[in-house]
Amino acid sequence: MSLSSALGAAMSGLNVAQAGLDVTSRNIANVGTPGYTRKVQQQTNQLAGGEGIGVRREAAQRQVDAFLQQQLRTSSASSAFLNVKSSMLGRVDAGFGTPDSNSSVAGAIGSLSSMLQELIDNPESESSRASFLNEADNLATKLNTTSDTIQEMRLEAERNIAAGVEQANALLQTIANVNNQIASRQAGNLSIGDLQDQRDMAIDELSMLMDVKVVNRDDGTVTVFTSGGQLLLDRTPVELTFDEHTQMDPTSTYENGGVGTIRLVS
């Protein structure tokens, strides 16, 4: 190897070492940054005529366990679902009250039943009639109040779903935009780690709204599906829509379209 070749090899090694120090310094600086993942500088042997002439710097790569990442997203979706379900059921339980409470719906039904029996035993008693009517009015008031509470919860749920659908559409568009940037930079052998972190944060946020599955492509982009296999994002995102139903009656059911539903628009 000539002196110039040796100097060139040494310089390439110094350049790669400097790049490695830059990556390490960014890792240290971003220890507390949400969504940031550790990067590792990559390098390959540089050849000329079959002979090594130094080292070539490659794009830094992220250190991410894809399996654990997907498990975390699935757990996040399940946790968010259970938290909302627990909150809503807790409010329904509070509205109905405990069976042994006199102020609950069950307690009002029990009191009405007792007054009815007393009225049957004393049909001529004015006080028994008055007590029965009073308990009947009390039960009707409790049932109406409980119904109003449940209807308000339903409207609140629909408002939250509508907001969630709007947020999901924005996140899918963000993922699509970052996908395009990643594909362009990877084609030019440029670092894409920070963009991948940005995209993962959007996917993680999306997983709090729905259970999603992610498939990585060779060009650095990702395809996003629901857990049931419905495509959400390939090259372009689908659009989610939600038709709210602010008015319901006793005949309204999910099957006949009486309850708000989420739909995909290609």
URCORSUL-V795019 format. One record per residue. N is the residue number from 1. RES is the residue in one letter. PHI is phi in radians with two decimals (none if undefined). D_CENTER is the distance of its C-alpha to the mean C-alpha in whole Angstrom. Layout:
N:RES:PHI:D_CENTER
N:RES:PHI:D_CENTER
//
This chain:
1:M:none:58
2:S:-1.25:60
3:L:-1.08:59
4:S:-1.13:57
5:S:-1.15:55
6:A:-1.12:55
7:L:-1.14:54
8:G:-1.11:51
9:A:-1.14:50
10:A:-1.13:50
11:M:-1.13:48
12:S:-1.12:45
13:G:-1.13:45
14:L:-1.14:45
15:N:-1.10:42
16:V:-1.17:40
17:A:-1.10:40
18:Q:-1.11:40
19:A:-1.10:36
20:G:-1.11:35
21:L:-1.15:36
22:D:-1.08:34
23:V:-1.12:31
24:T:-1.09:32
25:S:-1.12:32
26:R:-1.18:29
27:N:-1.06:27
28:I:-1.19:29
29:A:-1.14:28
30:N:-1.83:25
31:V:-0.95:24
32:G:-1.71:22
33:T:-1.42:20
34:P:-1.04:17
35:G:1.48:15
36:Y:-1.36:19
37:T:-2.05:20
38:R:-1.16:24
39:K:-1.93:26
40:V:-2.24:29
41:Q:-1.23:32
42:Q:-1.80:33
43:Q:-2.58:37
44:T:-2.35:39
45:N:-1.22:43
46:Q:-1.73:45
47:L:-2.02:48
48:A:-2.54:51
49:G:1.10:53
50:G:1.42:52
51:E:-2.00:52
52:G:-1.19:50
53:I:-2.15:50
54:G:2.50:47
55:V:-2.27:43
56:R:-1.97:41
57:R:-1.40:38
58:E:-1.89:34
59:A:-1.14:31
60:A:-1.13:29
61:Q:-2.00:26
62:R:-1.38:23
63:Q:-1.88:23
64:V:-2.34:20
65:D:-1.59:20
66:A:-1.08:18
67:F:-1.15:18
68:L:-1.13:17
69:Q:-1.08:14
70:Q:-1.18:13
71:Q:-1.09:13
72:L:-1.12:11
73:R:-1.14:8
74:T:-1.11:9
75:S:-1.15:10
76:S:-1.10:7
77:A:-1.11:5
78:S:-1.14:9
79:S:-1.12:9
80:A:-1.09:7
81:F:-1.09:9
82:L:-1.18:12
83:N:-1.12:12
84:V:-1.15:12
85:K:-1.08:14
86:S:-1.10:17
87:S:-1.11:17
88:M:-1.17:18
89:L:-1.13:20
90:G:-1.10:22
91:R:-1.23:23
92:V:-1.13:24
93:D:-1.03:26
94:A:-1.13:27
95:G:-1.17:28
96:F:-1.36:31
97:G:1.40:32
98:T:-1.40:33
99:P:-1.00:36
100:D:-1.56:39
101:S:-1.66:38
102:N:-1.17:41
103:S:-1.56:38
104:S:-1.50:36
105:V:-1.08:36
106:A:-1.08:37
107:G:-1.14:40
108:A:-1.16:41
109:I:-1.13:41
110:G:-1.11:43
111:S:-1.14:46
112:L:-1.13:46
113:S:-1.10:47
114:S:-1.15:50
115:M:-1.16:51
116:L:-1.14:52
117:Q:-1.13:53
118:E:-1.13:56
119:L:-1.20:56
120:I:-1.11:57
121:D:-1.26:60
122:N:-2.30:61
123:P:-1.13:61
124:E:-1.61:63
125:S:-1.35:62
126:E:-1.16:61
127:S:-1.16:58
128:S:-1.14:57
129:R:-1.12:56
130:A:-1.12:55
131:S:-1.13:52
132:F:-1.12:51
133:L:-1.11:50
134:N:-1.13:49
135:E:-1.20:46
136:A:-1.13:46
137:D:-1.14:45
138:N:-1.10:43
139:L:-1.13:41
140:A:-1.07:40
141:T:-1.10:39
142:K:-1.13:36
143:L:-1.13:35
144:N:-1.15:35
145:T:-1.11:33
146:T:-1.12:31
147:S:-1.08:30
148:D:-1.09:29
149:T:-1.10:27
150:I:-1.16:25
151:Q:-1.11:25
152:E:-1.15:24
153:M:-1.12:21
154:R:-1.12:20
155:L:-1.12:21
156:E:-1.09:18
157:A:-1.09:16
158:E:-1.16:17
159:R:-1.11:16
160:N:-1.16:13
161:I:-1.12:12
162:A:-1.05:14
163:A:-1.15:13
164:G:-1.14:9
165:V:-1.13:11
166:E:-1.09:13
167:Q:-1.14:10
168:A:-1.09:8
169:N:-1.08:12
170:A:-1.14:13
171:L:-1.17:10
172:L:-1.09:12
173:Q:-1.18:15
174:T:-1.07:15
175:I:-1.06:14
176:A:-1.11:17
177:N:-1.12:19
178:V:-1.19:19
179:N:-0.91:19
180:N:-1.11:23
181:Q:-1.14:23
182:I:-1.12:23
183:A:-1.05:25
184:S:-1.16:28
185:R:-1.25:28
186:Q:-1.13:28
187:A:-1.09:31
188:G:-1.66:33
189:N:1.01:32
190:L:-1.80:30
191:S:-1.12:28
192:I:-2.17:24
193:G:-1.01:23
194:D:-1.17:22
195:L:-1.17:20
196:Q:-1.11:18
197:D:-1.08:17
198:Q:-1.08:16
199:R:-1.16:14
200:D:-1.11:12
201:M:-1.11:11
202:A:-1.17:10
203:I:-1.16:8
204:D:-1.08:7
205:E:-1.15:5
206:L:-1.11:4
207:S:-1.19:3
208:M:-1.35:2
209:L:-1.73:3
210:M:-2.74:5
211:D:-1.40:7
212:V:-2.12:8
213:K:-2.11:12
214:V:-2.11:13
215:V:-2.06:17
216:N:-1.47:19
217:R:-1.84:22
218:D:-1.11:26
219:D:-1.49:26
220:G:1.63:23
221:T:-1.44:20
222:V:-2.23:17
223:T:-1.95:16
224:V:-2.03:13
225:F:-2.17:13
226:T:-1.34:11
227:S:-1.10:12
228:G:-1.52:15
229:G:1.67:16
230:Q:-1.34:16
231:L:-1.21:16
232:L:-1.88:14
233:L:-2.65:15
234:D:-2.02:19
235:R:-1.38:21
236:T:-2.23:20
237:P:-1.43:16
238:V:-1.38:17
239:E:-1.91:16
240:L:-1.64:14
241:T:-2.21:17
242:F:-2.41:17
243:D:-1.68:20
244:E:-1.32:20
245:H:-2.13:23
246:T:-1.32:25
247:Q:-2.01:28
248:M:-2.36:28
249:D:-2.30:31
250:P:-1.04:32
251:T:-1.62:32
252:S:-1.23:28
253:T:-2.39:26
254:Y:-1.14:23
255:E:-1.12:25
256:N:-1.64:28
257:G:1.40:25
258:G:-1.43:26
259:V:-2.07:22
260:G:-0.98:19
261:T:-2.30:18
262:I:-1.66:15
263:R:-2.25:17
264:L:-1.78:17
265:V:-1.99:20
266:S:-1.17:21
//
